[in-house]
Amino acid sequence: MIYRTFGKTGWRVSVVGLGTWNLGNQWGELSDREATDIMLAAIDNGMNLLDTAESYGIPNGMSELRIGKTLTPSMRDKLIIVSKIGNWGSRTGAHVPKTGPDAIRLCGHACLGRMQTDRIDVMLCHEGGIEDPTVYIEGFNALCEEGFVRTYGISTNSLSVLKNFYELSNGVCAVVEVDYSLINRKPEVGFLDYCTEKNLGILVRGPLAKGVLSGRYNRESVFGDTVRDDWNPGQSDREEYEDMLDKLEAIREAIGDDSKLVETALRYVISHKSNPVVIPGATKVEQVIDNARAGAALLDEDLYEKLGDIGGNI
């Protein structure tokens, strides 16, 4: 596993971490034992960063609860834990509004309780389109002053939202999480350059495009989970899904070996000059091991450029 400096935090972080959205049963049913085995496999294979959120899970908070049940104090001390505040109840239509800094503090303390820890290394604002994040920044600053959060940032795909958050935080913002993959190359235009300029730690969600870059899915696939059910025939995001499959074929042709698809997709992202860290999810231990192996090396320069050229045309 390669480890790199995580922006201005100075922490050494594995280039592949574990995203735990999958561990809350929104991507399909997992037992507590299965979730624990996935986390332990991640740690055993060199991952030292876990990404979660208050809203991950059915019910909300399930992923954080499972983290709390799994990690011993000695394990926790060796890990960077990232959580997010902002989407509690959104999936069920019962969104909990964040009306003031104390509401953010309350949510932060709830995250601490669910994960059975006395600190969270990175807390992110989970409202990626927010226009005025003052409430979050004030709440995060309070949590930092209290010693419960070490640093903070935002999860967003919008450069304008990121810039506004950074400026309103007076440059305290240290981490950003963004959707980026071989299929979604938008962050390469301006977003990642800004992160480099401000020395932000970059977390990449969706490096496998919700599983499309695993190569396991096609036009006949049926999705029963709550995350991708809109990809099914006749649903709202079907056209987007079919467009992703078209892009996948061009990528497959360039790689030439389906067994290398996941490895190449992850290595493409971590090979970007902005030094991102990827946080793919997993529903099986075998997937964790495969993802960890991808973190052993960067992508060959020739293949990186070849994929970059293809990406520019799709």
N, C-alpha and C positions, 0 to 999 in steps of 0.2 A: 504494500500500500504506500502510495506517495502521500506525504504530508506537506502542507504549504501554509504560509502565514496568512491569516484571515483578516486582511485589510488592516485598518488602524488599531484593531484589538490587540494585534501582536500574537494571538494564540496560534498554535500549530494544530491544524485541523486536517483530517483525512479528506482526500479529494472526493471520495464517495462516502456519504453519510446515509442514514436511514430515514426516509420519510414514513411517518406512522399513520397517515390518513387511512391506509388500508387496514390498520389494526382495530378500527372501530366499527367494523361490520357494514360499512357503507359500500364496500366493494365486494361484498359476499360474506357469508357467515364464517367467523373464526372463533375457536374456543379460546379461553384464557391461556390454556397450555400451548396452543399453536402460536398465539401472539407472543408469549414469553420465549418460546423456542426461536422465533424469528429475531427477536431483540438480542438474545444471547448469541445467536449465530453472527449477527452483525458485529458485536463486540469481539467475539473470538476471531473474526476475520479482519480485524484492524480498523473498523469504523469507530470513530470517537465523537460523532455528532448525531443527535436524534432531533428531528424536527416534528413538531406537533402543533396543536391548536385547541383552544377551549371548545370549539365547535365540532371537532372531529369525533364522529361516532354516533351510533344509534343505541342509546340516547346520547345527546351532546355530552362531551367530556369523557366518553368511553376510552379513547386512545390514551388520554392523560392518566386515567385510572389504571389502565393496564401497565403503563410505564411505572407508576408508583408501586404496583404489586410486584414488579419484576426486579427493579434495581435495588441492590443492597447499598448501604452507605459507601462501601469501598468501590463499588462499580460506579456509582454516581460521581464520585470525586474525580474520576478519570474521563468524564464525558462533558461535552458541550451540549447543553439542552436549549433548544429554541422553541418558544411557544408564541401563540398569537392571540390577540384579543380583538373582537369586533364582529364576529358572525354568529354568536350564540343565538340559537333559535331561528336563524334565517331559513334553514331547510324546511322547517315545519310551519313557517309563516308566523312565528311568534318571536320575532326579532326583539332582543332586549336593547333598548336605546341607551347610548352612552351620553348621559346628560351633563356630566361634570367630571372633574378629575377624581373625585371620590368613587365614582362608579367604576373608573378604570382601576383604581386601587383595589376595590372590592373584587373585581374580576381577577386581578393579579393574585390576590390572596387565595382565591378559590383554586386557581391553577396550582399554586404551591401545595395546597391541601390535597388535591387529587393526585399529585405526583409524589407526595410524601417527601418533599425536599424543602430546605430552608432558603433556596435561591434558584433563580432561573438565569441562565447566562445571557440569553438574548430574548427580549420581548418585542414582538412586531405588531404594528397596527395592521389588522386584517381587512380593513376597508380600503380596497385598492383604488377606488375612484373618489376618495374623500377630497373635498375642496378646502375645508378648514379643519386641520387636525389638531388644533390647539388643545382640546380636551385630552387627547391621547398624549401629547407631548408633556403637558403638565402632570398628568397621572403617571407617566413613565418616569419623569424626573423625580417625583415623590417616591416611587418604588425604588429607584436607584439610591436616593438619599437615605431611605430606610434600610438599605442593604439587602433587599430581596431580589433585585434585578441588577445585573452587572452592566449591561448596555442595551440599546434599543435601536429600532429602525422600522421599516415598513415593507409590506408585501404588496407589490404593485407592478403592473406592466406598462404604466404610463410615466414617461420621462417628466412631464410637467408636474404630475403629482409628486414624484420623487424629489424634484428640485424644490418644490414648495415646502415639503416636509423637512428637507435638509436645512433650508434657510430658516424656517420658523423654529427649528431646534437649535439654532445658532451653531450649527456644525457638529452637534453632539451625536446626531444620527450616525451609526457606525455600520449598519448591516441593511442590505436590501435583498428581498426574495423576488424572483422573476421567473416567468414561464419562458423556457428557451430550449430548443431542440433542433435536430436536423430538419424537422418539418416546419418549425416556427423559428425563423431566423431574424425576426423583427428587432430583437435587442441589439443585433450587430450594427444597427444604424443609429448611432448616437447614445443609446442607453448605456451600453457597457463602457463606452469611452468616458462618459460622465462619472460612472462608478470608479473607474481607474483614476480620474482626475481628483476625486474626493477621497481616494483610498478606502473605499467601502468594501467590506466583506460581502461577497456575492454568493447567495444561495440560489441554485437553479432547481425549480420544481418542474415537473413534466418533461424530464430529459428523454423519456421514452414515449412521449405524446400519449399518455394514458394507456400505454400498452401497444399502440399501433406499431411502434418501432421494434417490438418483440417479434413481429412477423407472424404472430399466432392468429390474427384476425383477417377476415375477408368480407366480401359483400353478403355472404350467407350467414355470417355470425349474428347471433342474437344475444343482447346484453340484458341480464336480469338484475344488475346492481343499480343502485339509485344514482350513481355518478354518470353512467354512460347510457342509460335507457333512452335518452333523446337521440341516440345514434341509430336506433332501430328503424326499419322501414316505416314511412309515413309520419315520423316524428320530426320535431322542429330542427334538429341539428343533423339530419341525415345527409344533406348536401355537403356540409362541412366534413363529415366522416368520409364520404366518398372522395372528396378532394384530397384528404389525407392519404387515402389508399393509393390514389394516382401518384402522389409525391413519393410514397413508399416504393413504388415500382422503379422509379428512376434511381433512388438510393440503393435499392437491392442490386440493380444492374451494375452500379459503380463498385460496390463492395465485392460482388461475385461469389459470396459464400454466406448463405443464410445463418450458418452456425456462428458467424462473427458479427451478426447484426446488432445485438444488444451491446456487446463489447465496443463495437465501432461507434455506435450512437452515443454512448457515455463518454468515450474517449474524445470524440469530436468536441463535446462541450468543455471538458476539463482542459483541453489543449488550447482554448482561446487565450489570447495574451492578457486578458483581464484577470486570469487566475480564479475562475469560479469553482465552487464546490457543488456537486450534484447530490440530490437527495431522492433517488428513486424509491418507490415503495416496493413491497413484496407481500405475497400471500403464502409463500412457501419458503422453507429454509434454503432449498436449492437455488431459488432466485436470488436470495441474499448473497450466497456464495459466488454465483456468477457475476453479480454486480460488483462485489468486492474485488474479484479478479481483474475487472476492468480498470480498477484504480492502481494497478501495478505499473502502468506505463502510459505515456501519452501517445497520441496517434502519429503514425509515420507521416512526415511532412508532405510527401508526394500525395498520399491518400487524402490528407487534410485539405490540400489545395484542390484536388480533384472533386471532392465532395462540396467544397466551397463554390466551385464553378457551377456545379449542377444546381446547388441550392439557389444560386442567383437567377436561374432560369425557370424555377418552378413556383 
